[in-house]
Amino acid sequence: MNKIQVIQQIVIILSVSLAIIFLFKRINLPSIPGFLIAGIIIGPHGLGLIKEISIIEAMAEIGVILLLFTIGLEVSVSKIKQLKNLILVSGSWQLFLTMLISGASFFFWGLELKQSIFLGLLVSISSTAIVLKLLTDKNEIDSPHGKFALSISIFQDLAFVPIIVIIPILSTSKDSDILIGVNKLLISFVLFILAVVIFRFALPKLLKQLAEIRLREAFTIGVILLILGSSYITESIGLSLALGAFIAGLILSETDFSHQVVADIIPLKDAFNSLFFVSIGLLLDVNYILQFPVPSIILTIGLIFIKALVIFSIIVFMKYPPRVGIVAGFLLAQVGEFSFVLIHVGMNYKIISSDQYAAFLTSSVATMLLTPVIYQVVPKLSQRLTKYDSLADSSMKKSKEKSLMNHVIIGGYGMNGKNLARVLKETGIKFIALELNPKTVREFKEKNENLIYGDITKREVLEEAGIKTASVICFLISDPLSTRFGIKMVKELNPKVHCIVRTRYINEVEELIKIGADEVIPEEFETSLQIFTKVLQKYHIPLNIVVKQANIIRQESYGMLRKDSTEFHPLSQIDKILAEGLTESYFVEESNPNLDKSIKELNIRALTGATIIAIIRNGITITNPSGKEVINSGDTLVLYGNHLSVDNAIALLNTGNID
């Protein structure tokens, strides 16, 4: 293939990818299934626009490396520690049970044992890229089903390492060969630990050196070198390219430069990832589907339902509501991108035949295509299918909560829920908190917290929490869809209850108010308000004015911050406030350079325009002090002037100079 043909193929792929991104954005679907469809259309089994895919596969390999690196950045060591229990329990059981059930199904279908085990391992891996994309687009990464999906995905990504090492063992038949394979597995594990230790020591230092150069192009080139270099090292010692990139991302996520790394790499990752997913579509033989439609459909449906059922069973067994299990199950019910990497390895070791390869590839791509469509329907359907979730805590029986009147219901017992509960206890206001995490419920019930296990979106749970006699309900959960269902249910049961909702993003405010929320507190604009008040305080705007402006913005549901407006607003009066005079107090410390100087020597009025109108010394106020009055340690000086003159006076008192 000459260079013109290579460029031609890349132009075709990128042109189609751009059109797909635009189209799928319009119909509110992730772009990844679109890339797969694009590959099918333009590939050798479609229109034939791309016939030679070896160059594309090489670039797709770079896409896999960048994908693994960014997954490592997003996962991070701190997130693994935070979700370690979910990762270890749900992730390990999911991988084992899915492999066992799907492997047994393949074996009874007539495949050999080693082929069944191999394909079972492939089925057990889901698409981290699709899962993260769907959760991020819907702001559900911190929801209960989002945490399960993320935890299981992290475990699968980590399991990629031993799986790729196990594959050569599956290709052996003699006992001596198996023993050699086991030895290789142990050696690979030692090499993996060694690579992690070396990377953990070296990569942060190298990145720090790159940052200190203070040239953006040097930093970007250096980061790419670290990614590809890490991949090359792990490949050289017998591991995989993708593994090196994942370890590098995991380690660099804990550095101070991780955000800049993400900013530099994400555009490259997105471009190369499109090539990767298009290349998968190129491999799909449409003729195989036409030749064997029934087996293809059965295999596709079987893969989806086996994975969804396994994950649903694990989550319900862990005493989470069935709704969470249904949503997480179908969210993870596809075969992932790593399986396409592994299936190539399996083909090279001749574990599976070309027909088995074609069948598995066809059904796997189909599961990836169907996942975004299913995920549009499943969350709403799960609410109807699980009208009443079984409650794991006996405290939900008719009990003292029924006697509560004018109390507060706290939905979600995370950091915000705990802080609110602490304040309510100190002020003597009765409350009851609802939480879906059984571990949290057990932990805090032992501390005599008024906490019960239950789903805030369910009528029966709300009634047991006394919704009909409650004064306030606070939604502090990180699940946008459940929040909407919950608000509707709350207002149906008690239209008069004051409903306060925490949300992450400002674009959700209008919809939440429309469906019944009385107050919505978006985290991103509360941050803006904090900055806004700090800036105004720096300019000595009176505290009562600052508080008033913040309250006005909140009362208008942050309307001023959500849209451009030229209408009159009280904030337009700030320029008048700035022009007016104010008083400010200044405490004289022992290290102050102006100690033992008289007011006359300081000459503050002439130099700054501000006046010292009083001195508070040992609890006694000296009003209108004379120029002979000397400044002592521990004095509090009361300054008067406009904002600029008071700022200059404070600068003069601090340093002896006006900056």
N, C-alpha and C positions, 0 to 999 in steps of 0.2 A: 504494500500500500504506500503510495507516495504522499508527500506532506500536504498536497492540495486536497486529497481525499480525506485525510485526517481532519483538516480544518473544516471541510464540507460537512463531515459527520457531526462535528462538535457544533457547528452553526445550526444544523437541522435539530439536534437534540435541545440546544438552549432555546431556539425559537419556539419549538413545541412546548418546552417546559414553561416558558414565560406565558404562553397562551393558556396552558393548563392552570397555572397559578391564578391568573385573572378569572378564568371561568369558575374554578372551584371556590374562589373567594366569594363570587357572586351568589353561588348556591349554598354557601355556608358549610363547606366540607373541607377537611384538611387536604393539602396538596399532594401528600404522599400517594394515596390511591390513584390520583390523577397522573403522576409520573409513571406508575405501573401501567395504566391504560395507554399512555403515550408510547411506552416501549412496545406494548403489544401491537399498536397500530402501525408504527414506523419500522418495526423489526422485520427480520427475514421471513417470519411466518405471517406477517401482515401485508402492508403495502410494499415491503422490500426496500424502503429508502435507506435502511442501514443493513448491510449484509455482513461486513467484517467487524466483529465486535471485540477483537483482542485488544485494540488500543483503548476502547471504551472501558473494558474490564480493568485495565491497568489504572485508568483515572478513577474508576469506581472504587478500587482498592484504597486510593488516597481518601476518597469519601468515607469509607469505613473507618480509617484511621482517625480522621477529624471528628467523625460521629462519636467514636469511643472516647476521644479526648474530651469533647464537650459534655458527654454523659458523666465522665469522671469529675469534671468541674461542677456540674449541677448536683451530682450525688454528694460529694464532699465527705470527708471523714467525720465532720461534726454531725451531718445528717444521718450517717450510718450509726453513730453513737446514740442519736436521739431516737431512732426507730429500731434499735438493735433487737428488741424482743419480737417486734412484728416481722422483721427481716428473717431472723433465725427460725421462728416458729412457722409462720405462714409460708415463707419462701421455701424452706426445706421440705415441708409436707406437700406443697404444691408440686415441686419438682419430682419428688419421689412418687406420689400417687398418680400424677399425670403420665409419667414414664411407665409406671406399672400397668395402669389400665389401658393406655394406648398401645403399649408394647404387647400386652396380652391379646388385644384386639387384632393387631397385625399378625401375631403368631397363629391365632385361630382362623385368620383369613388365608393362611397357607404359606406365609413367609418363614424363612429360617430364623432360628433364635437370635443370632447375631444381628441380622437385618432388623428384626423386631425391636431389639434393644436400641439399636442405632436410631431408627425412626422414632421410637418412643422418646429418646433424648431430644431429638429435633422438635417434636411436637410440644415438649414441655417448655420451650423458650418462646416468649412473646415478644412483640415489637416494642422496645423501649421508646423508639422515636415516635411511633403512632400514639402510644399511651400518653407520653409527656405532652405531645402536641394537643391532643384532645383535652386533657386536664388543664393545660395552660390557657387554651382558648376560652374555656368556660370558667376560669378562675376557681377550679375545684381541686387544686393540688393539695390543699390542707383539709379537705373534707374527709370523713371517715373512709369512704370508698377510694378516695384519692390516696390516702396514706397506705391503704392495703395494696393498691395497684403499684405505688412507688416502691414499697417494701419488697414485694414479690419481684418486681423488675430489677431492683438492685441485686437481690439474691441470684436471679438468673444471669445477670451480667457477670457477677463474680464466679458463678458456676461454669461460665464459658471456658475458664482456664482449665479445670480438671477434665471437662468434656472433650476439649480438643486434644488433650493428652491421652485420654482413654481410647480414642478412635483407632489408633494403630494397634492397640491390644485386641480390639474386636476383629481386626483383619487377620489375626493369627489363629492357627488351628491346633498346633502341637503344644504340649505342656511346656516344653523348653522355651518355645516362642512366647508363651504367656508369661513365663517367669521373667524373661528378658523385658517384656512390656511393662510388667510391674516395677522392675528395677528402673526402667526409663521414667515411669510415673513418679517414683520417689526422687529421682535425680531432678526431674522437672520442678517438683515441689520445692526442693532445696534451692534451685536456681531462681525460682519465683521469689522466695523470701529474700534471697541475696539481692535480686534486682530492686525489690521494694526498699531495702535498707540503703543501697547505694543511691537510688534516685531520691530518697527522702533526705539524704545528706547533701547531695550535689545540686539538685534542680533549684531549690529556693535560693541558694547562694549565686548560682549562675544568673537566675532571673533578677536578683538584686543588682548584680553587676551591669546587666543590660539596662535596667531602669536608671542607674546612675550616669549612664552615658548621655541621657536626656535628648536622645534623637529618636523620634517616633519610628522612622524606617528601620533603625538598628534594633529597636525593641521588637517590632513585628517580625523581622527576618530572624531574629534570635529565637523568638517563640516557635516559629515554624521549624527551625533547626532542632530545638529541644524535642518537639513532637516527633518529627521524622527520625531524629537520632535515637530517641528512646525506643521507637518501634524497630529500628534497625538492630539495636543491641539485643532486644528480646528475641527477635527472629534469629539472630546469629547464635544465640545460646540454646536454640531448639524450642523456643516458645513461639508466640505468634506476633505479627506486626500489630494487630489490634490490641493485644494485651499490654504492650509497651505504652501505647497511646493512652489507654485507660488508666494505668498506674500513674503516668505523668499528670493527667488531668486531676486525679484524686489528690495527689500531693500538692500541686500548684493551687488547688482550690482553697487551701489553708493559708496561703500567703497574702500579703497586703496588696498584691498586684493582680489578683484574680479577676477583678472587674475589667481592668484594661485588657487583660488577655482575652476575655470573652468578647469585648468590643472589637478586637483585632481579628479574631478567628471566626466568629459567627458568620460573617459574609462569605468567607472561603468555604466553611462547612456547608452552608446552604447550597452553594453552587455545585460543589463536588457531590453532595448527597443526592442532588437531582440526577446526576449522572449515575450514581449507584442504583437508585430505584428504577430509573429508566432502563439500565442494563439488565435488571431482573425481569422487567417486562419484555425485553428483547428475547430472553431465553424461553419465554412461554410459547408453546406450540398450540395454536388455536385448533389446528387439525386434530390434535389428540382429544380435545373436548368434544369435537364433532363426531369423532370415531367412537368414543366411549363416554357418552353423556351421563348415563346412569351411575357408573362407578365414580365418576368425577363429582357428581352431586352428592352421592352417599358419603364419600370420603370428606368432602367439604363440611357438610352438616355434622358428620360424626366428630370431626376435629373441634368444631365450635362448641358442640354440646358437651363433649367429654371435658374440655378445659373449663367451661363455665360451671359445670356441675361439681367438679373437684374443688374449685375456688369457693363456690357457694357453700359447699359442705364444710370446708375448713373454717370459714368466717362464722357460720352459724354455730359450729362446735365451739368456737372461741367466745360464744355468747354475745355476738353482735346481732343486730336485727337482720332478718332475711332481706330487707330492702337493700342494705349495704352489700350483702353477698351477691344479690342478683346483678346490681350495677357493676361491682368490681369484677364479677365473673365474666360477664359479656364484654367488658372493657378489655380484658386480657385474653379473650378467646380467639386470638389469631396466632399464626405462626410468625416468628420474628425474623428480622433481617439477619441475625447471627446464624439462623438455621440455613440460610442460603450460602453463607460462608462455609459452614460445617458440611453441607451436603456435597460441596465441591471436593472437600477433603475425603469424604466417604467414597466418592466416585474414583478419586485417585488411588485409594486403597482397595478398590473393587469390592466394597462391602455390598453395594446395591447395583442393580442392573440399570441400563438406560431407560427401560420401560418404567421401572419403579421410580427412577429419578423424575421422569416426565409426569407421572401420576402425582407424586408428592409435590412437585413444583407447581403444577396446575392448581391443586387444592389449596396450597399454602398462599399463593397469590390471591386466590378467591377469598380466603379468610381475611386478608389484609384489606381487600376492596370492600368487604361487607361490614367491617368493624365500625367505621364512621357512620354508616347508615343505621346500623343497629343501635349505636350509642345515642343517636338522635331520639330514638323511641323508648329505649329500655328504662331510663330514669323515671319518666312519667308513668310508664306501664307498671313499674315496680311499686309505685305508690298505691295503685289500684289493686294489685295482686296481694299486697300485704296490708290489708286494712287494719289488722291488729297484730302487732309483734308480741310474741311471748316475752314476758318480763322475767329476768333472771334473779331479781332481788325481791325477797319476801316483803320488803318495806312498801311495795306498791299495793299491798292489800289495804282494805278500808282501815284507816289508822288515824293518828293524830292530825295528819295533814288535812283531813276532811273538815276539821274544826277551824282551820285558818280563815281569817277574814282580813280584807284590805292588805294583803301581803304582796310580796314581790316574787315572781317566778323568774329564775335565772336559767336560761337555756344555754348550756355549755359551761363546763367547769374547768376551763383552761385558765391562763394567767388572768385575763380580764374578769372571768367569773369568780375566781378566788378573791381578787382584789375587791370586787363589788360586795361579795359575801362578808369580807372582813369589815368593811365600812358599815354595812347594814347591822352586823352584830354589835359593833361599838355604839351605834346610835339607837339600838333597841328596836329596829324595824324587823318584823317577821319576814322570813323568806323561805323558799324551797327551791333547790337547784336540780335540774335534770341533766343527766350525762349519759352518753352512749358507751363510754369506755369502761368495761367491767372492772378493770384493774384500778382505775381512778376511783370508782364507786367503793370498791372494797377498802382501799387505802384510807379514804376520808370518812367512811362510815365508822371505822375503828376510832376515829378522832371525834366522834359524836357530831359530825357535820350533818346538817339537814339536807342530805343529798340522796337522791333516788335514781335508780336505773330506768331509763325510758327514752323513747323517741318523741321529741317535741312536735313532730308533725302528726302524731296520732291522737285522735279524739279521746280514746280511753285514758291515755297517759295524761293528757291535759286535764281531763276531768278529775283524775286521782290527785293531781297537783293543785286542785282547787281553782281552776281557771275562772269559774263562774263567780267567785267571790274575791278574786285578785284585783288589786288596783293597778299594778304595773307588771308587764312582762318584758324581759330583755332577751333579744336574740343575739347571742355571742358565739354562734357556731360559724365554722368556715365552710359552709356548704350552701352556695347561692340557691340551688333548686329547692333544697329542704327548707330554707328560710322562707321562700315564697309560699310553699305549701303550708308551712306552719302559720304564717301570718293570716292566710285565708281561713284556716281552721280556727284560729284564735278569735278572729273577728266574727266568725259564725257563732261561736259558743258564747262570746261576751263582747258585744260591740263597744261597750263603754271602757274596756280595759285600755290603759295607756301603753302603746306598743313602741318600744325603743329598739332599734335595729342597728347593729354594727355591720358595716360592709367594708370591703377592701377598696373598691373603686367608685369614683364619683358618678360614672355613667349608669350606675344601678339605682341612684337615688330616686329619680322620677318614677320609675316602675314600681319601686317598693312603696312609695307614698301612695301611688295610684291603687295598689291592691290592699292598702289598709294601715301601713305603718304611720304612726304619729310623729316620730322623730327618727331620722336616719343619720348615723354618724359615720361618714366615710373616713377611713384611716389616712388616705393620701392627702385629703384636705385638712384634716386635723393637724397633720404635720405642717401644712402651709400656714395654718393659723398660729401655730407655735412660733414659726419663723417670723410671721407678721407681727405678733405681739412683742417679740424680743427686739425687733428692729425699732418699733415705735417707742419702746422703753428706752432704747439707746439714745433716742432723740428727745428724751425727757417729756414725752407726751404723758399727761397725768394718767395714773393707773385707772381711775374711774372711766376715763375716755376710752382707754385701750379695751377695758372689759366690755364697755358698751358697744364698741365697734365689733368685737368678736361675737357678742350675743346677737347683734343685728344680722351678721352673716349667717349664723347658725339658724336663726328664726326664719330666714329666707331660704332654708335648705341649701345653703351655699350657692345660691343662684348667681351672686355677683362673681364668684370664682369659676362657675361652670360655663359662662358665656360672656362675650363682649357686650358691654352696655355703656351707652353715653348718657343714660338718664341720671338725674341728680341722685346722689346718695350721700348719707352723712359723712362718709369718708372724705368728701370734697371739702369739708370744713377743716381738715387738718392743717392746710397751709395757713389758715387764720390762727389756729392754736400755736403753730410754730412761731408766729410773729409776736405773740403775747408774752408777757413776763412770767417767770415761775421762780419758785424757791427750790433749793437743793441743799442737802446736808453733806458735809465732808468730814470724815473722821481722821484726825492727825495721829499717825502711828509713830513709834519710837524711831524708825528709820527715815522719817520724812526729812528732806534736805532743808526745809524752811524752819526747823526748830530754832527757838530763841530769836527769831526775826520779828520785828514789830510790823504792824499792819502798814505803817507808813513806808517801811523798807520794802515790803512786798509790792506795794504800788499796784495792787490788783485792779482798782477802778480805772486808772489811767491806761494800763496795758491791755485790759480785757473788756472793760465796760460793765463788769459785774461788781457787786458791792457785798462786803461782809456785814450783814445787818444784825448778827448776834453771834455770841460765843457761848456754848454750853460747857461749863467747867465744874467737875465734881458735883453735878446735879444742880448747879446754880446757873441761871441764864443772865448773861451780860448783854443787854440790849444797846444798840447804837454804840459799839465800842469805839474808843478814840484811836487815833493813829499811833499812840504810844503803846497800845496794848500788845503784849508779846505772845507769840504762838507757842503753846506748850504741848508736850506729848499727852495724848488722851483728850485733847480738846475736840469738840464738834463745832465746826464752822457752819453757819447758816448763810448761804449765798443767795443773792437775788439778781436777776437780769433776764434777758431773753435767752433762747436756747443756745445760740452761738456763743454769747459772752460767758454763760455758765460753763459750757464745754471748755472754752479757752482758760477760764479760771481754774478748773479742775486739772487741766494739763499743766498749768503754771505751778500749782501746788504740788503736783506729783513729781515734776522733774526740774522745776525752776525755769523751764522754757515753754513757749507756746508752739505746739506742732500744728 
